[in-house]
C-alpha cells in the first residue's frame, strides 16, 4: 500500500507545473521518484527510512541535501496531500459487506486473494493511472470472488454480496469494461511472475518489515528505469 501511495504522489507531482520539468531529465526524474518513496514511508510506515538510507539505496547518486530539497518541493506542490485513497483501503471497505454467516477460513482466503490482486494492480502502471482506486478495488473484489469455489461461498450469497457491493460503490455500466476478464485477467497473468519471489531471505537478514523490503526493491527498480 505504501508503494501505491508513493506512486500516487509521484504521478500527481509530475502533473503539476513544477513537476513537469522533471519529465525532461532522467536524473531529476529518478530523484523525484525515490523522494516520493521516502515521503510515503515517512508518513505511512511504522519504521522510517532515513535520508542517508535512501541515499545509500541510490548507490551514492544523490546526497541528503538533494533529497531534503526535493521533499520540500514535492510537499509544497502537492499541498501536503500525501494520504490518497488506495486500492487496498477501498477493498477493506467493500469486504465489510460480506455476509456475517461466511465462515472465517473463507473470509481469510478472500482477504489474501484481494490483497494479492491489489498488489498486482499497483504493479501494472497503465491500469493504475487509468482508473480510480475505488474502481480497481471493486474489480479486485469481484475477480477474487470468481475464484472462490461455490462450495465455500454459495452462488446465492455471492450474488447478494455483489448486488450490495455495486449499490454501495455506485456501480455504473461503464465499469463492466474493467471488470471483464479480458481486461483484468491479462493484468493478473502478466504481473504474476513479477511478484512471486519471496522476501523471506531478506527478512531473515535484518529486523525490517516485509513492506520495507518491497519498497527497497521498488526504489532500486526506479533507479534503473
N, C-alpha and C positions, 0 to 999 in steps of 0.2 A: 504493500500500500504506500509506503514511503517513497519507493521508486516512482510510483504513479504520480504522487504529489510533486516530486521533483520534475517529472516530465511536464506536468501541467504548468508549473511555474516557469519552466524554460520556454515552453511553447507560447505562453501569454507574454513573456518578456520580449521574445523575438517579434511579437505582433505590435509592440509599442514603437513609438517614433525613435526612442533611444536604442531599442534593441535591434532595429532593422539593420543598422550598420554592422552588427556582429555576424550577419549572414554573409558578409563580403570577405571575411578574413578567418581562415581556419583556426589560427592561434587564438583569436579573441572568442570565436565560436566555442571552442573547447573550454576556455576559461569560464565563460558564462555557464556552460553545461555542468562542470564539476562544482561551481559555486552554488547553482540551484540544488544540486545534490547535497551539498554541505548545509544549506538553509533547511531543506526538508528534514534531514537527520537531526539538526539542532532543535527544530520545533517539535518534531513528532516521535522521535526515538527516546527511550529511557536513558540511553547512553549517547553522549555526544562525541563525535569525531572532531578533534581539534584541527585548527587550520594547518598546523605542522603536519598532521597525519595526511590531510588532503594534499598538501604539497608533496609528501613522500609518494602518495599514490600517483601523482602526476609525473613521477620519476625526475623530479627536480625541474620540471618545465616551468613551474610557477613558484613564486615566493609568497610569504604570508601577507605582505603589503598589497599584492595584487588581488588576492582572494578577498581581503578586507574591503578594498575599494569597490570591487565588483559586487560584493554582498550589499553594500550601501546603495549602489546604483540600481540593482535589481529590486530591492525592497522599496525604494522610492518610486520606481517605475510601476510596480505592482500595487502601490499604495498600501503596502503591508498585508495584502490579501494572499496569505500563504497557507490557508486552510480550506482548499477547494473540496467540493463534494467528490467522492471517489466511487468507483465501481463497487468495491467491497462494502462501503457504507450503505449503498442502496440495496445490495444483496442482503445484508443483515436485516434491513427494514422489511424487505419482501418476505424473508423467511419467518418473520414474526407472524405471518398469516397462515403458517402451516397448521393443520388441524391438531388439536390437543391430543387426539387419540392416536396420533402417529407414534409408533414405537421409537424409543431413544436410539437404538442402533441405526434405524433408517434415517433419522434426523442427522446423526453423525455422518453417515455416508453421503447424504445430500450436502451437508456443510463442507465436507472435504472436497467433493466434486466441484461445488461452486467456487470455492477458494482457488482451486487449481485452474479452473476456466477463467477466473478473474485475472490471474497472473498471466495466462496465455494471451488474453485480450490486450493486456498492457504491452506485451512484447510486440504485438502487431501494431506498428505506428500508424499505418493508414486507417485501420479500424479505430484506433484510439482518438485520432483527431477528427474523424468523420462523424462520430455520433456522441451524444451526451452520455455521461456516466450512468444516468438513470435508464437510458435505452439499452446500453450494453449490459447493465445489471439485470434487466428483465430478460434479455436474450440468454444470459448465462444461466439464470434460474430455470427457464423453460427448456433449454438444451439439456441441462443436468437432469431434469425430470424425465426426459425421454429415455435416459439411460438407466433409470431405476426400474427394476422388474415389477410388473403388476402384482406379483405375488407378495412383494414387500410393501407396495404402495398401490392400492387398488385404483383402477381407472376412474371410478366414480369420485373418489376423494381427490385424485389428481385434477379432474375436470372442475370440481368445485373450487379447489385451490387456485387454479389458473384463472377461473372466472373472477374470483375476488381480487386476484393479483392485477388483472387487467383493468378492473374498475378503479382500484386504488391508484394505480400508476398512470391513469389517463391514457390507456392504450388507444392508438389510432391505426387505421388500416395501413398507413404508410410504414408502420413498424413491421409489417409482415416480411418486408424485404430482408431486414437483418435477422429476423427470427427464422427465416427459411434456411434449411441446412446447406443449400447451395452457396450461401454466403458464410455462415458461421462455422460450418463443419470444415471447410478448407483452412480456415484460420487455425482451428484446433490441430489439424493434421500437419500443417506447415510448421507450426511452432513447437510441437511436442518434443521434437528432437533437441530443441534449444534449451529446454528446461528440465530434462530428465536427469542430468548429472547431479549426484548427491553432494551436499556440502558437509557430510559427516566428518571427513578427514580435516577439513578446515576448522570445523567447530572443536575438534579434539585438540587442535594446536594452540588454542587460547580461549580465554573467558569472554567471548563475544557472542552476541545473539546471531541467529541464522539470518535475520534480516540485514544485519550489518555486513555479513559475508556476501549476501546477494548484492547489496549496494556497492560493495567494494569492486565486485566484478563489473557492475554497471559502469562505475567510474572508469575502470581500466578500459572497458569497451569504448566509452565515449572519447577517450584519448587516442584511439586508433582509427576513428572514422572521420 
